[in-house]
Amino acid sequence: MEVLNVLGAGDAFMSGLLRGYLNGEGWEKACAYANACGALVVSRHGCAPAMPTKTELDNYLSRANDVPRPDLDAELNHLHRVTTRRQTWDELCVMAFDHRIQFIDMAREAGADISQIKPLKKLILQACREVAEEAGLQGRAGLLCDSTFGQDVLNEMTGSGWWIGRPVELPGSRPLTLEHGNIGSQLIDWPLEHVVKCLVFYHPEDAHALRLEQEAKVKEVYQACCKSGHELLVEVILPADMVRCDDNYLRAVKRIYNIGIRPDWWKLPPMASESWAEFGALVEARDPHCRGVVLLGLDAPQEALADGFNAAASHPIVKGFAVGRTLFGKPAREWLAGETDDRTFVENIKTNYHDLIALWRQRH
């Protein structure tokens, strides 16, 4: 083992020793755990954050002779990252209002000033919070919001126990471009609980040069998240001018796994039940620690989303939804045009959100 840092070695040794001792596994096994824990900690630049989990430790012991530099081992680093999560999310009902171009377009169509988008997003948050309370979404509530128009929303909800995602992509960019520049420089200022959402308009039949450029950018975001400790949600949308079908979505996901990217979350459109079965098997084979997938809406009517919910009902890999324009589109246009007041706007969104949650809960 190449030693990089000795801090924490003794604590790590004792933790491994206690694992074997308290489980009655005998001194030989206890000392094997102890030495391996100490080895992993001194191989990284850190003390307590470098302590291995049980899963990580067992993986290392199974192939220790082949891993002289654990800090460079992709599998160990992945296991360390995904088995130290503190929060579990078995179900999510997410309001997605991280849109930027769409809100700008709605404001212009309504003759409203762009400055109205910020207070509009605060009102959407108000609706979200009221629905979360009324629908009993504790531990299942979430939002997707941007820092361009929704920084106040992000500030207010950080530390609330909600699932919080925020985008990094330049809206509509293809090839993928990051909105605020270097991803590492961005993440250094983000709260660790914020999930990085990266939307890529990607197709397995893209021109070779375009595909490579997009894949390199997504990989850059993924590697930055691995270093910073943030979770990553990859949202894949097939371009509107190319063939859209379940098989192409599955091919896109498989390709992203093939190039070494293992997102914590996926965001995909509704698919057929058979496709979800294939997707679940793919994720289980490539990364069984993946959190799962949330369904996107693409401004579809609630009736269409209900069909998608039903198709996903028997597949536990689908954890919920992250839908936006279906819920806020019409109310936002009316508010920006001055046709409704703040309270009516909030109530309209609440009605849509409650209805969608009911459809999700009634899936069969």
C-alpha beads as a LAMMPS data file, in Angstrom:
LAMMPS data file: protein, C-alpha beads

364 atoms
363 bonds

1 atom types
1 bond types

-500.0 500.0 xlo xhi
-500.0 500.0 ylo yhi
-500.0 500.0 zlo zhi

Masses

1 110.0

Atoms # bond

1 1 1 0.000 0.000 0.000
2 1 1 1.328 3.434 -0.944
3 1 1 0.814 5.721 2.047
4 1 1 -0.467 9.207 1.266
5 1 1 -1.608 10.358 4.701
6 1 1 -1.352 8.769 8.152
7 1 1 -4.127 10.708 9.903
8 1 1 -6.952 8.453 11.068
9 1 1 -5.071 5.182 10.627
10 1 1 -5.470 4.159 14.256
11 1 1 -9.172 5.006 14.373
12 1 1 -9.709 3.077 11.164
13 1 1 -7.765 0.089 12.500
14 1 1 -9.909 0.032 15.640
15 1 1 -13.173 0.286 13.671
16 1 1 -12.217 -2.754 11.608
17 1 1 -11.097 -4.670 14.697
18 1 1 -14.404 -3.946 16.416
19 1 1 -16.373 -5.099 13.387
20 1 1 -14.813 -8.535 13.589
21 1 1 -14.753 -8.705 17.402
22 1 1 -18.361 -7.622 17.979
23 1 1 -19.596 -10.024 15.290
24 1 1 -17.685 -12.917 16.849
25 1 1 -15.671 -13.578 13.704
26 1 1 -12.395 -14.380 15.516
27 1 1 -9.169 -12.466 15.900
28 1 1 -7.726 -13.405 12.518
29 1 1 -10.740 -11.980 10.671
30 1 1 -10.945 -8.988 12.996
31 1 1 -7.298 -8.142 12.325
32 1 1 -7.803 -8.536 8.583
33 1 1 -10.620 -5.981 8.782
34 1 1 -8.485 -3.731 10.955
35 1 1 -5.474 -3.740 8.662
36 1 1 -7.613 -3.211 5.569
37 1 1 -9.457 -0.260 7.154
38 1 1 -6.166 1.329 8.125
39 1 1 -4.741 0.721 4.667
40 1 1 -7.694 2.371 2.938
41 1 1 -7.550 5.456 5.151
42 1 1 -3.805 6.034 4.739
43 1 1 -4.174 5.621 0.976
44 1 1 -6.350 8.744 0.767
45 1 1 -5.950 12.390 1.657
46 1 1 -8.433 12.513 4.499
47 1 1 -9.250 11.210 7.944
48 1 1 -12.878 10.529 8.920
49 1 1 -14.193 11.078 5.347
50 1 1 -11.815 8.343 4.124
51 1 1 -13.206 5.634 6.434
52 1 1 -14.552 2.712 4.374
53 1 1 -18.084 1.349 4.550
54 1 1 -18.746 -2.374 4.960
55 1 1 -19.472 -2.800 1.252
56 1 1 -16.305 -0.972 0.278
57 1 1 -14.187 -2.884 2.778
58 1 1 -15.442 -6.271 1.590
59 1 1 -14.795 -5.298 -2.023
60 1 1 -11.231 -4.274 -1.196
61 1 1 -10.487 -7.443 0.782
62 1 1 -11.663 -9.549 -2.153
63 1 1 -8.899 -8.133 -4.378
64 1 1 -6.450 -6.280 -2.105
65 1 1 -3.351 -7.677 -3.806
66 1 1 -4.437 -6.076 -7.074
67 1 1 -5.119 -2.606 -5.624
68 1 1 -1.866 -0.907 -4.573
69 1 1 -3.446 2.547 -5.003
70 1 1 -7.061 2.533 -3.731
71 1 1 -7.276 6.273 -4.330
72 1 1 -6.989 5.521 -8.074
73 1 1 -9.291 2.501 -8.137
74 1 1 -12.557 3.384 -9.901
75 1 1 -14.642 0.680 -8.241
76 1 1 -13.543 1.486 -4.697
77 1 1 -14.010 5.206 -5.251
78 1 1 -17.494 4.579 -6.628
79 1 1 -18.453 2.359 -3.696
80 1 1 -17.083 4.890 -1.224
81 1 1 -19.191 7.571 -2.857
82 1 1 -22.489 5.701 -3.136
83 1 1 -22.446 3.763 0.142
84 1 1 -21.906 6.820 2.334
85 1 1 -25.177 8.503 1.395
86 1 1 -27.078 9.745 4.421
87 1 1 -30.550 10.230 2.968
88 1 1 -32.779 7.619 1.354
89 1 1 -35.426 8.503 -1.221
90 1 1 -37.877 5.664 -1.816
91 1 1 -40.360 7.929 -3.601
92 1 1 -40.242 11.443 -5.035
93 1 1 -42.946 13.857 -6.183
94 1 1 -40.851 16.675 -7.607
95 1 1 -42.021 20.022 -8.937
96 1 1 -39.606 20.951 -11.742
97 1 1 -39.383 24.677 -12.402
98 1 1 -35.738 25.011 -13.334
99 1 1 -36.788 26.190 -16.798
100 1 1 -35.248 29.431 -18.012
101 1 1 -35.906 29.874 -21.729
102 1 1 -39.508 28.771 -21.337
103 1 1 -40.197 31.370 -18.646
104 1 1 -38.516 34.081 -20.705
105 1 1 -40.653 33.143 -23.700
106 1 1 -43.837 33.179 -21.598
107 1 1 -42.968 36.593 -20.171
108 1 1 -42.343 38.045 -23.624
109 1 1 -45.549 36.577 -25.010
110 1 1 -47.481 38.110 -22.123
111 1 1 -45.743 41.489 -22.450
112 1 1 -44.304 41.105 -18.935
113 1 1 -40.877 42.182 -17.754
114 1 1 -38.294 39.430 -17.287
115 1 1 -37.874 40.605 -13.692
116 1 1 -41.282 39.047 -12.936
117 1 1 -39.838 35.545 -13.275
118 1 1 -38.141 35.642 -9.875
119 1 1 -41.293 36.448 -7.857
120 1 1 -43.202 33.952 -10.025
121 1 1 -40.824 31.193 -8.955
122 1 1 -41.250 32.177 -5.314
123 1 1 -45.008 31.755 -5.747
124 1 1 -44.476 28.325 -7.316
125 1 1 -42.427 27.411 -4.255
126 1 1 -45.261 28.600 -2.026
127 1 1 -47.628 26.271 -3.872
128 1 1 -45.129 23.402 -3.523
129 1 1 -44.793 23.867 0.208
130 1 1 -48.523 24.019 0.781
131 1 1 -49.106 20.891 -1.292
132 1 1 -46.298 19.035 0.472
133 1 1 -47.981 19.746 3.793
134 1 1 -51.494 18.924 2.604
135 1 1 -50.520 15.755 0.695
136 1 1 -48.219 14.378 3.375
137 1 1 -45.084 14.421 1.260
138 1 1 -42.626 14.348 4.148
139 1 1 -39.500 12.578 2.902
140 1 1 -40.894 12.553 -0.635
141 1 1 -41.054 16.250 -1.550
142 1 1 -38.627 17.749 -3.992
143 1 1 -37.964 20.550 -6.417
144 1 1 -35.818 21.349 -9.398
145 1 1 -34.925 25.024 -9.585
146 1 1 -32.212 27.116 -11.208
147 1 1 -29.880 29.743 -9.776
148 1 1 -30.547 32.196 -12.638
149 1 1 -34.101 33.079 -11.578
150 1 1 -34.537 30.876 -8.500
151 1 1 -31.573 31.466 -6.229
152 1 1 -33.928 32.761 -3.531
153 1 1 -35.849 29.478 -3.789
154 1 1 -32.671 27.438 -3.425
155 1 1 -31.544 29.517 -0.445
156 1 1 -34.881 29.151 1.287
157 1 1 -35.180 25.394 0.858
158 1 1 -31.599 24.345 1.562
159 1 1 -31.560 22.458 4.847
160 1 1 -35.304 21.776 4.759
161 1 1 -34.999 18.035 4.167
162 1 1 -36.360 18.293 0.620
163 1 1 -34.741 16.700 -2.407
164 1 1 -33.217 19.668 -4.267
165 1 1 -31.880 19.551 -7.807
166 1 1 -30.422 22.380 -9.876
167 1 1 -29.324 22.497 -13.509
168 1 1 -25.871 23.108 -14.922
169 1 1 -26.599 22.980 -18.661
170 1 1 -27.054 26.010 -20.898
171 1 1 -30.732 25.735 -21.847
172 1 1 -31.270 24.224 -25.269
173 1 1 -27.572 23.690 -25.956
174 1 1 -26.575 20.953 -28.377
175 1 1 -23.747 20.138 -28.136
176 1 1 -24.067 20.353 -24.381
177 1 1 -22.625 23.544 -22.885
178 1 1 -22.490 24.457 -19.203
179 1 1 -24.399 27.610 -18.311
180 1 1 -22.000 29.084 -15.765
181 1 1 -18.637 27.849 -16.996
182 1 1 -16.243 25.395 -15.379
183 1 1 -18.155 22.775 -13.403
184 1 1 -15.502 22.443 -10.695
185 1 1 -15.610 26.171 -10.012
186 1 1 -19.385 25.982 -9.738
187 1 1 -19.661 23.031 -7.383
188 1 1 -17.183 24.369 -4.858
189 1 1 -19.865 26.882 -3.793
190 1 1 -22.841 24.503 -3.847
191 1 1 -24.337 23.005 -0.687
192 1 1 -23.569 19.291 -0.699
193 1 1 -27.259 18.394 -0.553
194 1 1 -27.957 19.971 -3.954
195 1 1 -28.213 17.393 -6.742
196 1 1 -26.506 18.329 -10.011
197 1 1 -28.977 18.039 -12.875
198 1 1 -27.452 17.773 -16.338
199 1 1 -29.834 17.689 -19.296
200 1 1 -28.360 16.466 -22.557
201 1 1 -30.148 16.306 -25.902
202 1 1 -28.527 13.069 -26.938
203 1 1 -29.233 10.387 -29.514
204 1 1 -27.362 7.129 -30.115
205 1 1 -27.411 7.930 -33.836
206 1 1 -25.808 11.361 -33.423
207 1 1 -22.951 12.214 -35.738
208 1 1 -19.728 10.748 -34.353
209 1 1 -18.034 14.067 -33.553
210 1 1 -21.148 15.481 -31.870
211 1 1 -21.653 12.331 -29.808
212 1 1 -18.064 12.336 -28.571
213 1 1 -18.224 16.028 -27.668
214 1 1 -21.418 15.578 -25.681
215 1 1 -20.162 12.461 -23.927
216 1 1 -16.949 14.237 -22.923
217 1 1 -18.933 17.081 -21.362
218 1 1 -21.247 14.760 -19.409
219 1 1 -18.203 12.815 -18.220
220 1 1 -16.579 16.054 -17.087
221 1 1 -19.656 16.824 -14.989
222 1 1 -19.724 13.283 -13.584
223 1 1 -16.049 13.346 -12.614
224 1 1 -16.501 16.718 -10.921
225 1 1 -19.397 15.300 -8.892
226 1 1 -17.273 12.310 -7.892
227 1 1 -14.645 14.696 -6.550
228 1 1 -17.026 17.152 -4.862
229 1 1 -19.389 14.574 -3.373
230 1 1 -22.523 15.915 -5.078
231 1 1 -25.059 13.520 -6.524
232 1 1 -25.676 13.658 -10.258
233 1 1 -28.948 13.368 -12.154
234 1 1 -28.574 12.833 -15.894
235 1 1 -31.628 13.808 -17.916
236 1 1 -31.698 12.393 -21.428
237 1 1 -34.047 13.779 -24.087
238 1 1 -33.881 12.519 -27.648
239 1 1 -33.782 15.493 -30.079
240 1 1 -37.180 16.344 -31.559
241 1 1 -35.906 16.052 -35.142
242 1 1 -34.664 12.470 -34.658
243 1 1 -36.407 9.151 -34.060
244 1 1 -37.856 8.991 -30.558
245 1 1 -38.608 5.525 -29.199
246 1 1 -37.984 3.482 -26.061
247 1 1 -35.215 1.497 -27.710
248 1 1 -33.226 4.629 -28.481
249 1 1 -33.573 5.825 -24.885
250 1 1 -32.293 2.449 -23.672
251 1 1 -29.417 2.606 -26.146
252 1 1 -28.535 6.096 -24.920
253 1 1 -28.491 4.982 -21.278
254 1 1 -26.380 1.938 -22.130
255 1 1 -23.882 4.091 -24.011
256 1 1 -23.536 6.472 -21.057
257 1 1 -22.787 3.513 -18.789
258 1 1 -20.333 2.156 -21.377
259 1 1 -18.175 5.285 -21.165
260 1 1 -17.863 5.002 -17.384
261 1 1 -20.586 7.375 -16.190
262 1 1 -22.729 6.064 -13.325
263 1 1 -25.259 8.752 -12.362
264 1 1 -26.975 8.681 -9.002
265 1 1 -30.256 9.475 -10.754
266 1 1 -31.772 9.277 -14.219
267 1 1 -34.543 11.495 -15.558
268 1 1 -36.361 9.996 -18.527
269 1 1 -39.744 10.236 -20.251
270 1 1 -42.441 7.596 -19.664
271 1 1 -41.826 4.289 -21.438
272 1 1 -43.673 0.997 -21.899
273 1 1 -43.638 -1.522 -19.063
274 1 1 -41.393 -3.869 -21.048
275 1 1 -38.887 -1.074 -21.548
276 1 1 -38.813 -0.307 -17.837
277 1 1 -38.099 -3.973 -17.154
278 1 1 -35.144 -3.785 -19.544
279 1 1 -33.992 -0.509 -18.023
280 1 1 -34.164 -1.974 -14.510
281 1 1 -32.089 -4.986 -15.536
282 1 1 -29.537 -2.699 -17.193
283 1 1 -29.166 -0.538 -14.081
284 1 1 -28.911 -3.580 -11.815
285 1 1 -26.100 -4.956 -13.952
286 1 1 -24.186 -1.685 -14.340
287 1 1 -24.764 0.078 -11.019
288 1 1 -27.025 -1.547 -8.411
289 1 1 -26.425 1.457 -6.145
290 1 1 -28.188 3.837 -8.574
291 1 1 -30.925 5.771 -6.790
292 1 1 -33.416 5.248 -9.630
293 1 1 -35.265 7.267 -12.233
294 1 1 -37.805 10.092 -12.077
295 1 1 -40.201 10.647 -14.950
296 1 1 -40.147 13.903 -16.885
297 1 1 -43.249 15.503 -18.359
298 1 1 -42.288 17.323 -21.602
299 1 1 -45.424 19.464 -21.161
300 1 1 -47.650 16.412 -21.695
301 1 1 -51.270 16.518 -20.451
302 1 1 -51.941 14.804 -17.152
303 1 1 -53.932 12.053 -18.883
304 1 1 -50.855 11.054 -20.891
305 1 1 -48.687 11.112 -17.768
306 1 1 -51.210 8.867 -16.019
307 1 1 -50.664 6.251 -18.730
308 1 1 -46.923 6.579 -18.192
309 1 1 -47.328 6.209 -14.433
310 1 1 -49.351 3.030 -14.919
311 1 1 -46.714 1.540 -17.230
312 1 1 -44.043 2.141 -14.579
313 1 1 -46.137 0.947 -11.647
314 1 1 -44.595 -2.502 -11.224
315 1 1 -41.006 -1.364 -11.659
316 1 1 -39.317 -0.215 -8.424
317 1 1 -36.499 1.476 -10.343
318 1 1 -39.006 4.283 -11.117
319 1 1 -39.080 6.378 -7.947
320 1 1 -41.498 9.114 -8.971
321 1 1 -41.796 12.145 -11.197
322 1 1 -40.167 15.517 -11.799
323 1 1 -42.742 17.444 -13.816
324 1 1 -43.025 21.157 -14.522
325 1 1 -44.887 22.778 -17.413
326 1 1 -47.784 20.348 -17.116
327 1 1 -48.342 21.871 -13.672
328 1 1 -47.402 25.526 -14.012
329 1 1 -47.639 26.307 -17.758
330 1 1 -51.166 27.699 -18.102
331 1 1 -51.296 29.340 -14.633
332 1 1 -47.925 31.038 -15.257
333 1 1 -49.055 32.506 -18.572
334 1 1 -52.207 33.879 -16.942
335 1 1 -50.261 35.382 -14.032
336 1 1 -47.652 37.000 -16.277
337 1 1 -50.457 38.502 -18.378
338 1 1 -52.031 40.004 -15.254
339 1 1 -55.144 37.848 -15.621
340 1 1 -54.880 36.271 -12.143
341 1 1 -53.651 37.446 -8.768
342 1 1 -51.008 35.753 -6.630
343 1 1 -53.420 33.645 -4.585
344 1 1 -55.313 32.386 -7.613
345 1 1 -52.023 31.495 -9.282
346 1 1 -50.917 29.496 -6.229
347 1 1 -54.272 27.714 -5.979
348 1 1 -54.239 26.787 -9.682
349 1 1 -50.807 25.223 -9.389
350 1 1 -51.796 23.457 -6.183
351 1 1 -54.800 21.885 -7.902
352 1 1 -52.631 20.588 -10.750
353 1 1 -49.954 19.311 -8.362
354 1 1 -52.473 17.553 -6.113
355 1 1 -54.086 15.943 -9.164
356 1 1 -50.744 14.643 -10.446
357 1 1 -49.781 13.263 -7.028
358 1 1 -53.145 11.476 -6.930
359 1 1 -52.484 9.972 -10.358
360 1 1 -49.063 8.781 -9.198
361 1 1 -50.505 7.222 -6.050
362 1 1 -53.342 5.544 -7.965
363 1 1 -51.084 3.941 -10.587
364 1 1 -51.767 0.286 -11.273

Bonds

1 1 1 2
2 1 2 3
3 1 3 4
4 1 4 5
5 1 5 6
6 1 6 7
7 1 7 8
8 1 8 9
9 1 9 10
10 1 10 11
11 1 11 12
12 1 12 13
13 1 13 14
14 1 14 15
15 1 15 16
16 1 16 17
17 1 17 18
18 1 18 19
19 1 19 20
20 1 20 21
21 1 21 22
22 1 22 23
23 1 23 24
24 1 24 25
25 1 25 26
26 1 26 27
27 1 27 28
28 1 28 29
29 1 29 30
30 1 30 31
31 1 31 32
32 1 32 33
33 1 33 34
34 1 34 35
35 1 35 36
36 1 36 37
37 1 37 38
38 1 38 39
39 1 39 40
40 1 40 41
41 1 41 42
42 1 42 43
43 1 43 44
44 1 44 45
45 1 45 46
46 1 46 47
47 1 47 48
48 1 48 49
49 1 49 50
50 1 50 51
51 1 51 52
52 1 52 53
53 1 53 54
54 1 54 55
55 1 55 56
56 1 56 57
57 1 57 58
58 1 58 59
59 1 59 60
60 1 60 61
61 1 61 62
62 1 62 63
63 1 63 64
64 1 64 65
65 1 65 66
66 1 66 67
67 1 67 68
68 1 68 69
69 1 69 70
70 1 70 71
71 1 71 72
72 1 72 73
73 1 73 74
74 1 74 75
75 1 75 76
76 1 76 77
77 1 77 78
78 1 78 79
79 1 79 80
80 1 80 81
81 1 81 82
82 1 82 83
83 1 83 84
84 1 84 85
85 1 85 86
86 1 86 87
87 1 87 88
88 1 88 89
89 1 89 90
90 1 90 91
91 1 91 92
92 1 92 93
93 1 93 94
94 1 94 95
95 1 95 96
96 1 96 97
97 1 97 98
98 1 98 99
99 1 99 100
100 1 100 101
101 1 101 102
102 1 102 103
103 1 103 104
104 1 104 105
105 1 105 106
106 1 106 107
107 1 107 108
108 1 108 109
109 1 109 110
110 1 110 111
111 1 111 112
112 1 112 113
113 1 113 114
114 1 114 115
115 1 115 116
116 1 116 117
117 1 117 118
118 1 118 119
119 1 119 120
120 1 120 121
121 1 121 122
122 1 122 123
123 1 123 124
124 1 124 125
125 1 125 126
126 1 126 127
127 1 127 128
128 1 128 129
129 1 129 130
130 1 130 131
131 1 131 132
132 1 132 133
133 1 133 134
134 1 134 135
135 1 135 136
136 1 136 137
137 1 137 138
138 1 138 139
139 1 139 140
140 1 140 141
141 1 141 142
142 1 142 143
143 1 143 144
144 1 144 145
145 1 145 146
146 1 146 147
147 1 147 148
148 1 148 149
149 1 149 150
150 1 150 151
151 1 151 152
152 1 152 153
153 1 153 154
154 1 154 155
155 1 155 156
156 1 156 157
157 1 157 158
158 1 158 159
159 1 159 160
160 1 160 161
161 1 161 162
162 1 162 163
163 1 163 164
164 1 164 165
165 1 165 166
166 1 166 167
167 1 167 168
168 1 168 169
169 1 169 170
170 1 170 171
171 1 171 172
172 1 172 173
173 1 173 174
174 1 174 175
175 1 175 176
176 1 176 177
177 1 177 178
178 1 178 179
179 1 179 180
180 1 180 181
181 1 181 182
182 1 182 183
183 1 183 184
184 1 184 185
185 1 185 186
186 1 186 187
187 1 187 188
188 1 188 189
189 1 189 190
190 1 190 191
191 1 191 192
192 1 192 193
193 1 193 194
194 1 194 195
195 1 195 196
196 1 196 197
197 1 197 198
198 1 198 199
199 1 199 200
200 1 200 201
201 1 201 202
202 1 202 203
203 1 203 204
204 1 204 205
205 1 205 206
206 1 206 207
207 1 207 208
208 1 208 209
209 1 209 210
210 1 210 211
211 1 211 212
212 1 212 213
213 1 213 214
214 1 214 215
215 1 215 216
216 1 216 217
217 1 217 218
218 1 218 219
219 1 219 220
220 1 220 221
221 1 221 222
222 1 222 223
223 1 223 224
224 1 224 225
225 1 225 226
226 1 226 227
227 1 227 228
228 1 228 229
229 1 229 230
230 1 230 231
231 1 231 232
232 1 232 233
233 1 233 234
234 1 234 235
235 1 235 236
236 1 236 237
237 1 237 238
238 1 238 239
239 1 239 240
240 1 240 241
241 1 241 242
242 1 242 243
243 1 243 244
244 1 244 245
245 1 245 246
246 1 246 247
247 1 247 248
248 1 248 249
249 1 249 250
250 1 250 251
251 1 251 252
252 1 252 253
253 1 253 254
254 1 254 255
255 1 255 256
256 1 256 257
257 1 257 258
258 1 258 259
259 1 259 260
260 1 260 261
261 1 261 262
262 1 262 263
263 1 263 264
264 1 264 265
265 1 265 266
266 1 266 267
267 1 267 268
268 1 268 269
269 1 269 270
270 1 270 271
271 1 271 272
272 1 272 273
273 1 273 274
274 1 274 275
275 1 275 276
276 1 276 277
277 1 277 278
278 1 278 279
279 1 279 280
280 1 280 281
281 1 281 282
282 1 282 283
283 1 283 284
284 1 284 285
285 1 285 286
286 1 286 287
287 1 287 288
288 1 288 289
289 1 289 290
290 1 290 291
291 1 291 292
292 1 292 293
293 1 293 294
294 1 294 295
295 1 295 296
296 1 296 297
297 1 297 298
298 1 298 299
299 1 299 300
300 1 300 301
301 1 301 302
302 1 302 303
303 1 303 304
304 1 304 305
305 1 305 306
306 1 306 307
307 1 307 308
308 1 308 309
309 1 309 310
310 1 310 311
311 1 311 312
312 1 312 313
313 1 313 314
314 1 314 315
315 1 315 316
316 1 316 317
317 1 317 318
318 1 318 319
319 1 319 320
320 1 320 321
321 1 321 322
322 1 322 323
323 1 323 324
324 1 324 325
325 1 325 326
326 1 326 327
327 1 327 328
328 1 328 329
329 1 329 330
330 1 330 331
331 1 331 332
332 1 332 333
333 1 333 334
334 1 334 335
335 1 335 336
336 1 336 337
337 1 337 338
338 1 338 339
339 1 339 340
340 1 340 341
341 1 341 342
342 1 342 343
343 1 343 344
344 1 344 345
345 1 345 346
346 1 346 347
347 1 347 348
348 1 348 349
349 1 349 350
350 1 350 351
351 1 351 352
352 1 352 353
353 1 353 354
354 1 354 355
355 1 355 356
356 1 356 357
357 1 357 358
358 1 358 359
359 1 359 360
360 1 360 361
361 1 361 362
362 1 362 363
363 1 363 364
